[in-house]
Amino acid sequence: MHRLSILAFAALATFSVAQSPLTTLTGGTNQGNVGGGIYFDLQINTTVTLTQLSFLCGAITVAGTGTLDIYLGPTTYVGNVTNAALWTPVGSVTTSVAPSTMSTGALTAPFALGPGNYGVALKSNGFNHGYTNGNGTSVPGSGTNQTFSTAEMTVRAGGAQNAFLSGGLNTPRVFNGAIFYTLGGTPISVAAYQSYGAGCYGFYTSFEELFPNPAVGFDLSNTSILMTLTGNGYNVTAGTTPLFTPTSANLGLTNDSIIVQPVPFPILYPNPSGIQITTQLEICSNGFISPAGTNGIGATPTVSGFLTGQPRWANWYNFDPALGGSVTFDVDPANTAVYVTWTGVPGGVLGGVSPGTGVNTFQMAFFATGDVEYRYQAMALGGGGSWPALVGWTPGNGALDRSLDLSVSFPFHTDPTDNPPLLATMSARPLLGTTPNIVTGNIPAGTALGARILSFVQQPAGIPLGAFGMPGCFQYTNLDVVTAFLTGGNSTVNTPFAIPNLPVLNNVLVFGQTATFSSGFNPLGVITSNGLRFVLGSL
């Protein structure tokens, strides 16, 4: 009996020891900027106390002392890394750093996390992150080298930004390092909020995908995108037509240059003021074509520049046909089409730096029907994060942003006019003892009355409301507490949400949504926002 008791105790001790550390990867060959961020999702299965971290420094790190700041936010980093207000610092590691090496340091103040899901953001100070490119989709939990687990926790990687919680997200990216921890502790209570679902009746005339680091993120090679003019918008699907082989002479475009090319038949294109017609195309060497006005010769694409300029079809990148290859314009009378083709064109020098030796071949086909097709062959968009690329269509003139992952979004359509969906958000994180506002935005003109809905019960997938005269709208939470508010004719309304300063409320989950009585969208005359999930906390 005594021997059995010892064996039982030994077995119990074995099971109570943490499987620390959780290690991801260590040999990453990509890197961000000094001061940048790397992100992943962390699932905690049992309460643990984080004690130290290891992390990979990038090749441009200068040997010395660096600090890694740790931020927690919503349950996932996905979709939440351009709003710094969602995140709060919870700890840091200060240790020696050196280029292309792993650094390890203790947290200045260890902290405990209880069971649940956390978005994690790591900011580099005095060094730059080194990391590994992921192997496919950025959806948390997918990919064979993007999920790492022990019995106590799972890391699902990930993404990176050159500017912390700002700008384009490079994804998928895998944090290189290790998380050291012990079992138990008193979990910290981080106040956080995030949206889920979508408000109804969001209409978009544009679409785009920004590739902030196309050298490792551009995924449209050897594919095509077909935009079929239907009504006053495009139905956008994956195309199947191969590249038309150019037969015409080189247009003679040079670095950052444009040429206006007449077309032998009218080309139709959608616009909020109605279908437009052009008999000429302005072709920019940097991969975009404008049917009206001019979009200049900009070599560095931005979403804001894309949406506020003139109409354009874009495969926008810093191409330089003066360094090689050709840009040609061909007429195909049999198919009533014209083709603009970049053949073997490299990227251009930027700031005295070349993006590499790779070349690119793609074609933009325009049909008299108004259809447009982007056809890609091999694309070698080098240069890293200093040479972004943008693919899409916009009528410009302040169009709404509709950022998509094109390779997984087909089919979709553009609309005749823009209309932002009803939006619910918060003015601040839901800290105990504070009164943040639940903010309802994008309220349609002519709306006098709205309602705020709160509950402890979430409907994560949304309950379709078409049967109640609200097709396309969803209910994202139970109707436990409904409070009416007057809009005063405003497009944005704040409704205070007072949170008592009671420790018992730490980590309490609350779900919310708003609705407005807005006519003209559906038979009932009511539209709904996205859902809100917020956890109350003292930190």
C-alpha positions in Angstrom: 0.0 0.0 0.0 2.8 2.4 0.9 4.6 1.7 -2.5 1.3 2.3 -4.3 0.7 5.6 -2.6 4.2 6.8 -3.6 3.5 5.8 -7.2 0.1 7.5 -7.1 1.7 10.7 -5.7 4.4 10.6 -8.4 1.8 10.2 -11.1 -0.2 13.1 -9.7 3.0 15.2 -9.5 3.8 14.4 -13.1 0.3 15.5 -14.3 0.5 18.8 -12.4 3.8 20.0 -14.0 3.3 22.5 -16.8 4.5 21.5 -20.2 6.4 24.8 -20.4 7.7 26.3 -22.6 5.5 26.4 -25.7 7.9 26.8 -28.6 6.9 27.8 -32.1 9.7 28.2 -34.6 13.2 29.6 -34.4 14.7 29.9 -37.9 12.6 32.7 -39.5 14.0 34.3 -42.6 11.6 37.3 -42.9 11.5 40.4 -40.7 9.7 43.6 -40.0 10.7 47.1 -39.1 12.0 48.3 -35.8 9.0 49.3 -33.7 6.7 46.9 -35.6 4.3 44.3 -34.3 3.7 40.6 -34.6 0.4 39.0 -33.7 -1.1 35.7 -32.8 -4.1 34.2 -31.1 -3.6 32.4 -27.8 -6.0 29.8 -26.4 -5.6 29.1 -22.6 -7.0 25.8 -21.4 -6.1 26.1 -17.7 -4.9 29.0 -15.6 -1.2 29.7 -16.1 1.2 32.5 -15.1 3.5 33.7 -17.9 7.0 34.2 -16.6 9.4 34.8 -19.6 9.5 35.0 -23.4 12.0 34.1 -26.1 11.7 35.9 -29.4 13.7 36.2 -32.7 15.4 39.4 -33.6 15.5 40.4 -37.3 18.7 40.9 -39.3 18.6 44.7 -39.0 18.6 44.7 -35.2 21.5 46.6 -33.7 23.2 44.7 -30.8 22.3 46.2 -27.4 19.2 46.2 -25.2 15.7 45.9 -26.5 12.2 45.7 -24.9 9.3 43.5 -26.1 5.9 45.0 -25.0 3.0 42.6 -24.6 -0.5 43.7 -25.4 -3.8 41.8 -25.0 -7.0 42.8 -26.8 -10.1 41.0 -28.3 -10.3 37.2 -28.6 -8.5 37.4 -31.9 -6.0 39.6 -33.6 -7.8 39.0 -37.0 -9.6 42.2 -38.1 -8.5 44.1 -35.0 -5.0 45.3 -35.6 -5.7 48.8 -37.1 -7.6 50.0 -33.9 -5.1 50.6 -31.1 -8.0 51.5 -28.7 -8.8 47.7 -28.6 -5.5 46.8 -27.0 -3.9 47.3 -23.6 -0.3 46.6 -22.4 0.0 43.9 -19.8 3.7 43.2 -19.5 7.2 43.6 -21.0 10.5 41.9 -21.4 13.8 43.9 -21.4 16.8 41.9 -22.5 19.9 41.9 -24.7 19.2 41.7 -28.5 21.4 41.0 -31.5 20.8 40.6 -35.2 19.3 37.2 -36.3 19.4 35.7 -32.9 16.9 34.5 -30.3 16.6 36.6 -27.2 15.2 35.5 -23.9 14.1 37.5 -20.9 11.9 37.4 -17.8 8.7 39.5 -17.7 9.2 42.5 -15.5 5.9 41.5 -13.8 4.6 38.0 -14.5 0.9 37.8 -15.1 -1.7 35.0 -15.1 -4.3 34.2 -17.7 -7.5 32.2 -17.1 -9.1 29.8 -19.6 -10.2 31.6 -22.8 -9.1 33.0 -26.1 -6.9 36.1 -26.3 -5.5 38.2 -29.2 -1.8 38.9 -28.5 0.2 41.8 -29.9 4.0 42.0 -29.4 5.7 45.3 -30.1 9.4 45.6 -30.7 11.4 48.4 -29.2 15.1 48.8 -30.0 15.1 45.8 -32.3 13.0 44.4 -35.1 10.9 41.2 -35.2 12.2 38.2 -37.1 9.6 35.7 -38.2 8.5 32.9 -40.6 6.2 33.3 -43.5 3.1 31.1 -43.0 2.0 28.5 -45.5 -1.4 29.7 -46.6 -4.5 31.1 -45.2 -4.5 33.5 -42.3 -7.6 32.0 -40.7 -6.7 31.1 -37.1 -6.1 27.4 -36.5 -5.4 26.6 -40.2 -2.2 25.6 -41.9 0.2 22.9 -40.9 3.0 25.1 -39.4 0.8 27.8 -37.9 -0.6 26.0 -34.8 1.5 25.1 -31.8 0.2 23.5 -28.6 1.0 22.2 -25.1 -1.6 20.7 -22.8 -2.1 24.2 -21.2 -2.2 26.5 -24.3 -2.3 26.8 -28.1 -0.8 29.5 -30.3 -2.4 30.2 -33.6 -0.3 32.4 -35.9 -0.4 35.0 -37.1 0.4 38.4 -38.8 2.8 41.3 -38.7 2.8 45.0 -39.3 5.8 47.3 -40.0 4.1 49.9 -37.8 2.6 48.6 -34.6 -1.3 48.4 -34.7 -1.3 50.5 -37.9 -1.2 50.1 -41.6 -1.3 47.0 -43.8 -1.1 43.5 -42.2 1.3 41.0 -43.6 -0.2 37.6 -43.2 0.3 34.7 -42.6 3.3 35.3 -40.4 4.5 33.0 -37.6 5.9 34.3 -34.3 9.3 32.7 -33.7 9.9 32.1 -30.0 8.7 30.5 -26.8 6.3 31.2 -24.0 7.5 30.1 -20.5 4.8 29.6 -17.8 3.9 28.0 -14.6 0.5 26.5 -13.5 -2.0 28.6 -11.5 -2.1 32.2 -10.4 -4.8 34.9 -10.2 -5.8 35.8 -13.7 -5.7 39.4 -14.8 -9.0 41.0 -16.0 -8.4 42.9 -19.2 -11.3 45.0 -20.4 -11.8 44.4 -24.2 -14.4 44.6 -26.9 -14.7 43.5 -30.5 -17.4 43.4 -33.2 -18.8 40.3 -34.9 -21.2 39.9 -37.8 -22.1 42.8 -40.0 -24.7 45.5 -40.1 -27.3 45.2 -42.9 -27.4 47.1 -46.2 -23.8 47.8 -46.8 -23.4 48.6 -50.5 -20.0 49.1 -52.2 -19.0 50.4 -55.6 -15.4 49.4 -55.2 -13.3 46.5 -54.1 -9.6 46.1 -53.5 -6.9 44.0 -51.9 -3.8 45.7 -50.6 -0.6 43.5 -50.5 1.6 45.4 -48.1 4.5 43.0 -48.8 3.7 41.3 -52.1 7.1 39.7 -52.3 5.8 37.1 -49.9 2.0 37.7 -50.0 0.8 38.1 -53.5 -1.3 35.1 -54.3 -2.8 35.8 -57.7 -0.1 34.5 -60.0 -1.5 32.2 -62.8 -5.1 33.2 -62.0 -7.6 35.6 -63.4 -10.4 37.9 -62.2 -13.4 38.4 -64.4 -15.6 41.5 -63.8 -18.9 41.1 -65.7 -20.9 44.3 -66.1 -24.4 43.6 -64.8 -26.7 46.6 -64.4 -24.6 49.4 -62.9 -22.1 47.1 -61.2 -19.7 44.2 -61.7 -20.3 40.6 -60.8 -16.8 39.5 -59.9 -15.7 35.9 -60.3 -12.6 33.8 -61.0 -11.9 34.0 -64.7 -10.7 31.1 -67.0 -9.5 32.8 -70.2 -5.8 32.5 -70.9 -3.6 35.4 -71.8 -4.1 36.9 -75.3 -0.7 36.7 -77.0 0.4 40.3 -77.8 1.3 41.1 -81.4 1.6 44.9 -81.3 4.6 47.1 -80.7 5.8 48.2 -77.4 4.0 51.4 -76.3 7.3 52.8 -75.1 6.3 53.5 -71.5 9.2 54.3 -69.2 9.5 54.6 -65.4 6.4 56.4 -63.9 4.9 57.3 -67.2 1.5 57.4 -68.8 0.0 57.2 -72.3 -3.5 58.0 -73.5 -4.7 55.3 -75.9 -7.8 55.7 -78.0 -10.0 52.6 -78.4 -11.9 51.6 -81.5 -15.3 51.1 -79.8 -16.9 52.6 -76.6 -16.1 50.9 -73.3 -18.8 50.9 -70.6 -18.0 51.1 -66.9 -20.2 51.5 -63.7 -20.5 54.8 -61.8 -22.8 56.1 -59.1 -24.2 58.6 -61.6 -25.0 55.8 -64.1 -23.2 53.8 -66.7 -20.4 55.8 -68.2 -18.7 55.5 -71.7 -15.1 56.1 -72.6 -13.4 56.0 -75.9 -9.9 56.2 -74.5 -7.8 54.6 -71.8 -5.1 56.3 -69.8 -2.5 53.6 -69.2 0.1 54.1 -66.4 3.3 52.1 -66.4 2.7 51.3 -62.7 -0.1 48.9 -63.6 -3.4 50.9 -63.5 -5.7 52.1 -66.2 -8.1 55.1 -66.0 -11.2 55.5 -68.1 -11.8 59.2 -67.2 -9.7 62.0 -65.8 -6.2 61.2 -64.7 -4.7 59.3 -61.7 -1.2 60.5 -62.3 1.9 58.3 -62.1 2.1 57.4 -58.4 4.4 54.4 -57.8 3.3 53.6 -54.2 -0.3 52.5 -53.9 -2.5 53.3 -50.9 -6.1 52.5 -50.2 -7.0 56.1 -49.6 -5.3 57.3 -52.8 -7.1 54.6 -54.7 -10.6 55.5 -53.4 -10.2 59.3 -53.5 -8.8 59.5 -57.0 -10.5 59.1 -60.4 -12.0 55.8 -61.7 -9.4 53.1 -62.3 -8.8 49.5 -62.8 -5.7 48.6 -60.8 -2.9 46.1 -60.7 -0.9 48.9 -59.0 2.7 48.4 -58.2 6.0 50.2 -58.9 6.6 48.6 -62.3 9.4 50.0 -64.5 9.2 49.0 -68.2 12.3 51.1 -68.8 14.4 48.3 -67.1 13.0 45.5 -69.3 10.0 43.9 -70.8 7.2 45.7 -72.6 3.7 47.2 -72.3 1.6 46.7 -75.4 -1.9 47.6 -76.6 -3.7 45.1 -78.9 -7.1 45.3 -80.6 -9.1 42.1 -81.1 -11.9 42.9 -83.6 -13.3 39.4 -83.5 -14.1 39.6 -79.8 -14.6 43.4 -79.7 -11.9 43.6 -77.1 -8.6 45.4 -76.4 -5.8 44.1 -74.3 -3.1 46.0 -72.3 -0.3 43.6 -71.5 2.7 43.9 -69.2 5.2 41.3 -70.4 8.3 40.5 -68.4 8.3 43.9 -66.6 10.4 44.2 -63.5 9.8 46.4 -60.4 11.4 49.8 -60.3 14.1 51.2 -58.1 12.9 53.0 -55.1 15.1 55.2 -52.9 18.1 53.8 -54.8 17.2 50.2 -53.9 16.1 47.6 -56.4 13.2 45.2 -55.6 15.2 42.3 -57.2 15.5 40.6 -60.6 12.0 39.1 -60.9 9.8 40.0 -63.8 6.0 40.1 -64.1 3.5 39.3 -66.8 -0.2 40.2 -66.7 -3.0 41.5 -68.9 -6.0 43.7 -68.5 -8.7 42.9 -71.1 -11.5 45.3 -71.9 -14.7 44.3 -73.9 -17.3 46.3 -75.6 -19.9 44.7 -73.3 -18.3 46.5 -70.3 -16.7 43.3 -69.0 -13.1 43.5 -67.8 -10.7 40.7 -67.0 -7.3 40.7 -65.1 -5.2 37.8 -66.4 -2.0 36.9 -64.5 0.9 34.7 -65.4 4.1 34.6 -63.3 4.3 37.6 -60.9 7.5 38.3 -59.0 6.6 41.4 -57.0 9.9 41.9 -55.1 11.1 44.5 -52.7 9.3 43.5 -49.5 7.2 46.0 -47.6 8.6 49.0 -49.3 6.9 48.0 -52.6 3.2 47.4 -51.8 0.7 46.3 -54.5 -3.0 46.9 -54.8 -5.5 45.0 -57.0 -9.1 46.2 -57.6 -11.6 48.5 -59.2 -13.1 51.8 -58.0 -15.1 54.7 -59.5 -13.0 56.8 -57.1 -14.2 60.2 -55.8 -14.4 59.1 -52.2 -15.8 55.6 -52.7 -16.2 53.4 -49.6 -13.4 51.1 -48.6 -14.1 47.4 -49.3 -11.0 45.5 -48.6 -11.1 41.8 -49.5 -8.9 38.7 -49.7 -9.6 38.3 -53.4 -8.4 34.7 -53.7 -11.1 33.5 -51.3 -13.9 36.0 -51.9 -15.4 35.0 -55.3 -18.1 35.5 -56.2 -19.2 38.9 -55.1 -20.6 42.0 -56.7 -20.2 45.8 -56.7 -23.2 48.1 -56.3 -24.4 51.1 -58.2 -24.0 53.3 -55.1 -22.1 53.3 -51.8 -24.0 52.9 -48.5 -22.2 52.1 -45.2 -23.9 49.5 -43.0 -25.2 50.4 -39.6 -22.3 50.3 -37.3 -22.1 49.6 -33.5 -18.8 50.2 -31.6 -17.6 51.5 -28.3 -15.9 54.8 -27.4 -13.5 53.1 -25.0 -12.7 49.7 -23.4 -15.3 48.6 -20.8 -13.3 49.2 -17.6 -14.9 48.8 -14.2 -16.0 52.1 -12.8 -16.2 53.9 -16.1 -19.0 54.9 -18.5 -18.0 54.3 -22.1 -20.5 55.0 -24.8 -22.0 52.4 -27.1 -21.7 54.3 -30.4 -24.2 53.8 -33.3 -22.8 55.1 -36.6 -23.8 55.4 -40.2 -27.4 56.2 -39.2 -29.3 56.9 -42.5 -30.7 60.4 -43.0 -34.3 60.8 -41.9 -34.0 58.4 -39.0 -35.5 59.7 -35.8 -35.5 56.7 -33.5 -33.1 53.8 -32.6 -32.7 51.1 -30.0 -29.8 49.7 -28.0 -29.9 46.0 -27.2 -27.9 44.3 -24.4 -27.8 40.7 -23.2 -25.6 38.0 -21.6 -26.4 35.7 -24.5 -24.7 35.8 -27.8 -26.1 34.7 -31.2 -22.7 34.4 -32.9 -23.9 33.4 -36.3 -26.8 35.8 -36.2 -30.5 34.9 -36.5 -31.8 35.8 -40.0 -34.6 38.4 -39.8 -36.0 38.0 -43.3 -39.2 36.4 -42.0 -39.9 39.7 -40.1 -39.6 41.9 -43.1 -35.8 42.6 -42.7 -34.1 40.5 -45.4 -30.3 40.7 -45.1 -30.4 41.7 -41.4 -29.4 39.5 -38.5 -30.0 39.4 -34.7 -26.7 38.9 -32.9 -27.8 38.9 -29.3 -30.9 38.1 -27.2 -33.4 40.9 -26.6 -32.9 41.0 -22.8 -32.5 44.8 -22.3 -33.8 47.1 -25.1 -33.4 50.9 -24.6 -34.8 53.4 -27.1 -32.8 56.5 -28.1 -33.6 59.6 -30.2 -31.1 60.4 -33.0 -31.8 64.1 -33.2 -31.1 63.8 -36.9 -27.5 62.8 -36.3 -25.6 60.1 -38.2 -23.8 59.1 -35.0 -25.4 58.7 -31.6 -23.7 57.9 -28.2 -25.6 56.0 -25.5 -23.8 55.8 -22.1 -23.1 52.4 -20.6 -22.3 52.8 -16.9 -20.2 50.0 -15.4 -20.2 49.7 -11.6 -16.8 49.4 -9.9 -17.5 46.0 -8.5 -14.7 43.3 -8.6 -17.3 40.6 -9.0 -17.9 41.9 -12.5 -14.4 41.2 -13.7 -14.4 39.0 -16.8 -18.2 39.2 -17.2 -19.2 38.9 -20.9 -21.9 41.3 -22.3 -23.2 41.3 -25.8 -24.8 44.2 -27.6 -26.3 45.4 -30.9 -28.2 48.5 -32.1 -31.1 49.0 -34.5 -32.7 52.1 -36.1 -36.1 52.8 -37.5 -35.0 53.7 -41.0 -37.4 53.6 -43.9 -36.6 52.6 -47.5 -34.5 49.6 -46.9 -37.0 46.8 -46.1 -40.7 46.3 -45.5 -40.5 46.6 -41.7 -38.5 49.9 -41.8 -35.9 48.6 -39.3 -32.2 48.0 -39.9 -29.6 46.3 -37.5 -25.9 46.8 -36.8 -23.2 44.3 -36.2 -22.9 42.6 -32.9 -20.6 43.7 -30.0 -18.9 41.4 -27.6 -17.2 43.0 -24.6 -15.6 41.7 -21.5 -15.6 43.8 -18.3 -12.3 44.2 -16.6 -10.2 46.3 -14.2 -7.1 46.5 -16.4 
